[in-house]
Amino acid sequence: MASMTDIVFLLLIFFMLTSTLVTTSALDLILPKSKAETVKKQDITVTIKKDLKVLVNDKPVSEESLESELLNLTRGKESPVLILLADESVPTGKVVKVMDIAYRNRMKMVLATDPK
């Protein structure tokens, strides 16, 4: 019985040590409030439609050129705000790609929702 206690104790120590090494890489998001408020500063709108087409300020853009297009539009702006409008059927991976582009280029981001 003592050896079982030793094994459990060693596993506990192992998981305690390894859990401190795990880091999360979260993206900073500015989420809208529950009331129907609009964002005062609307620099760029990125829309992802049901058919996975990406629009930047209502202009079609390919996924490959999305980052360069966003950088061109935000050039010279001090703290650009990116508003992401994604259909609820869009896979999370597509949304995260846009969020990652905004995070890497230090853009503030708002994920637009339908107030209900």
C-alpha positions in Angstrom: 0.0 0.0 0.0 2.9 2.4 0.7 4.2 2.0 -2.9 0.8 3.1 -4.3 0.9 6.2 -2.1 4.4 6.9 -3.4 3.3 6.6 -7.0 0.3 8.9 -6.5 2.6 11.4 -4.7 5.1 11.4 -7.5 2.4 11.8 -10.1 1.0 14.7 -8.2 4.4 16.4 -8.1 5.0 15.7 -11.8 1.7 17.3 -12.8 2.2 20.3 -10.6 5.6 20.9 -12.1 4.5 20.5 -15.7 1.4 22.6 -15.3 3.6 25.6 -14.6 5.4 25.2 -17.9 2.2 25.4 -20.0 1.6 28.9 -21.4 -1.4 30.1 -23.2 -1.2 32.3 -26.2 -4.4 34.2 -26.1 -5.3 36.9 -28.5 -6.4 40.3 -27.0 -9.9 41.1 -28.0 -12.1 44.0 -27.3 -15.5 42.4 -27.0 -18.6 44.4 -27.4 -20.8 45.1 -24.4 -24.2 43.4 -24.1 -26.1 46.6 -24.9 -26.4 47.7 -28.5 -23.5 50.1 -28.6 -21.5 50.9 -31.7 -17.8 51.3 -31.8 -16.9 55.0 -32.2 -13.7 54.4 -34.2 -14.3 52.2 -37.2 -11.2 51.9 -39.2 -11.4 48.6 -41.0 -14.2 46.0 -41.4 -13.3 42.4 -42.2 -16.2 40.2 -43.2 -16.2 36.4 -43.6 -19.2 35.2 -45.4 -20.9 31.8 -45.3 -19.1 30.7 -48.5 -15.8 31.7 -46.8 -15.2 34.7 -49.0 -13.3 37.5 -47.2 -14.2 41.1 -47.7 -12.2 44.1 -46.4 -14.3 47.2 -46.3 -16.8 45.5 -48.6 -14.0 44.8 -51.2 -13.2 41.1 -52.0 -9.7 40.0 -50.9 -8.0 36.6 -51.1 -6.8 35.0 -47.9 -3.2 35.2 -49.1 -3.3 38.9 -49.6 -5.4 39.7 -46.5 -2.5 40.7 -44.3 -0.9 42.9 -46.8 -4.2 44.6 -47.6 -4.8 45.3 -43.8 -1.3 46.6 -43.5 -1.8 49.0 -46.4 -5.0 50.3 -44.9 -3.6 50.8 -41.4 -0.3 52.4 -42.6 0.1 55.7 -40.7 -2.7 55.1 -38.2 -1.7 55.1 -34.5 -4.0 52.5 -33.1 -6.1 50.9 -35.8 -9.3 49.1 -34.9 -10.4 46.0 -36.9 -14.0 45.0 -36.8 -14.6 41.3 -37.6 -18.0 40.2 -38.9 -18.0 36.5 -39.3 -21.1 34.4 -40.1 -21.8 31.9 -37.3 -21.3 29.0 -39.7 -17.7 30.0 -40.5 -15.2 27.5 -39.1 -13.3 28.8 -36.1 -10.0 28.3 -37.8 -10.8 31.0 -40.4 -11.8 33.5 -37.7 -8.6 32.7 -35.7 -6.5 33.4 -38.8 -7.8 37.0 -39.0 -7.5 37.4 -35.3 -3.9 36.2 -35.5 -3.1 38.7 -38.2 -4.5 41.5 -36.1 -2.6 40.3 -33.0 0.7 40.1 -34.9 0.3 43.6 -36.3 -0.8 45.1 -33.0 -4.3 46.0 -34.2 -7.2 46.3 -31.8 -10.0 44.0 -32.6 -13.7 43.8 -32.1 -15.7 40.7 -32.9 -19.1 41.9 -33.9 -22.1 40.1 -32.6 -25.9 40.4 -33.1 -27.4 42.0 -29.9 -30.2 39.9 -28.6 
